[in-house]
Amino acid sequence: MSRRPALSDEALSWAHRVVWILCIGVYLTVFFGGIQGGAAELITLGRAVAFTLGVALLGRLALGLLGRASLPVAEGQSAGQQGPVGSPMDLVSSTNVAAQGHEADAA
């Protein structure tokens, strides 16, 4: 059974952008929160960089998993296989064209 990627290239590109936005948001939040809280700038800078790298590492891990995710491709029935072909609705519908015309007129 063949498989196809779970996410398109465009969706994967958006996932990369979301990781970047998260990294920037974490850095700014931790840095400005630390500065406003009265901590030393160097300690606040180090803390902001550490949290940002942690988010980036988790994001890259998630992007790697999303990039490798795949879904099975549903293949149709080949000519050599036994069994009914078509949708279940085809089994119920009539092959009589005149009867279908009367049903359409009645509706």
WODAVEN-V578462 format. One record per helix or strand. SS is the DSSP state (H for helix, E for strand). FROM is the first residue (numbers start at 1). LEN is the number of residues. If there is no record, write none. Layout:
BEGIN
ss=SS from=FROM len=LEN
ss=SS from=FROM len=LEN
END
This chain:
BEGIN
ss=E from=3 len=3
ss=H from=9 len=28
ss=H from=41 len=28
ss=E from=70 len=3
ss=H from=88 len=5
ss=H from=97 len=10
END
